Amino acid sequence: MRWQVGHGRHLDLGAESVLMGILNVTPDSFSDGGRFDRPEPALAHARQMLAEGAAIIDVGGESTRPGAEPVSANEEQARILPVIEQLSAEGRALISVDTYRAETARLAVAAGAHIVNDIHGLQREPDIARVAAESGAGIVVMHTGRDREKLPDVIADEFAFLRKSLEIARTEGVADNRIVLDPGFAFAKGSEENLQLMARFGELHGLGFPLLVGTSRKRLARHLVGEHDEARDIGTAATSVILRLKGASIFRVHNIAVNRDALAFADAVLERERRPGSGYNL
């Protein structure tokens, strides 16, 4: 699929894994809070991720970890807009804005962002879908279980929530070729639910859209391999490979290099599977 995003850009999905680098311009994110909370270190980190192979930089100004203190829209915008403006001026990256606020999304796209990444799946501020439609931005629609009662079956809940989100998007005029879905690993999901979601990931293709995954350094990796960053990055890379082989297209990660190298093997296997005549006749 060709994913159409803002400012006349696009991204071809399918043949190779696409890496989205996480850039938290915040003092309190769960993994790297405070390291990139000013424009200079944030931009330096973005450049490093691009050099290592990121195609997209996802810029966020409010921590989404459980229990994080919310920030005002003005504070969120003050954190991220200077970074987005400078990245846009440098012209190398596709830029995503990680926000659920319609006004923040509008200002970010005006500053140069190409993609809106909404962790509330358009359901907290539905006007964010109108912002995407009117600006032509690409949009990532994420599933979450926060602040609502979930269905007992993890895939049934994914379908119910995301179909509601897609209805919002289409009502506001967002074209299908601008939409990518994210199943929302770890967002109000326990370890067993995350493993079930990974095991049954292929069922999500029934929704008919490309899939982005964000398992990076989350509870699933910590639960299985330990707390320190190196172990969590190895655990993340393992989940990236599993999900790539199950059809994920985009990987939102902290450590670009580790996931790039792991996904190179998954891409090589998938490429061999696609080759004509690769089967063996007995």
C-alpha positions, 0 to 999 in steps of 0.5 A: 500500500502507498500511505498518503500523508501530509504536504504531498508526501507518501510512504510505500508499505509492505516490501520493507519494515518501516521504523518510526523513532520515538521522540519524547519532548517531555520530562516524565516519559517512562523510558527517556523522560527528561533526556530530550525535553529541550529543542537542542537535545531533541533535534540531535536525537532525531538526527541520530535516529534518522541516521540509523534508519528511521523513516518517521520521527514521532514527536510527543509533548505529553507522557502517555504512561499510566498515571502521568500528569496531564499537561495543558495544550499550551504546554504540549504545543510549546514543547513540540512545535519548535522541534517540528518546525526545525525538523521540517526545515531540514526536510529529511524526515516524515514527521508524526505528531503524537497527540489526541488534541485537535488543535495541537494536531492542526498547529503541528501539521501547519508547522510541518508534520505529515502524520497525526498519531492519536492514542485515543483513536479519534474518540477523545476529540473527534475533531482531530479527524477533521484536521486530518481530512482538511490538511491531508495528513496521514493518521494513525488510529490507535486502540486503547482500553483506557477509561472504558469497559472492554470486551472479554475477547481481546480481538473482538474488543480491537474490532469493536473499538477500531470500527467506531474510530474508522466510522469517525474518520470516514464521517469527517472525510478521511480517505482510507489511503491515509489511515494506519491502525495501531492495536495499542499494545500495553494501553490498559492491557495486561501481560496475558492480553498483550501475548494473546494480541501478539499470538492472534495479530494476523486476525487484525488484517480483517480490518483492511488497513496497514498496521503499526505496532508500538511494543518498545520497552513496554511492560510486555518486554520488561515482564519477560526479559528484565527492566534495564534498557538493553534487555528491553531493547532486545525484547522489543526487537524480538516482538518486532520480528514476530509481528513483522512475520505476522504482517505489521508494517511500521514499528514505533521504537526507541532503539532504531539500530537494534530493531533495524538489524533484527527486522532485516532478517524478518524482511529477508525471510518474507522476501524469499517467501514472495519469490516465484517458484520458491516452493519445493515439489515432492 
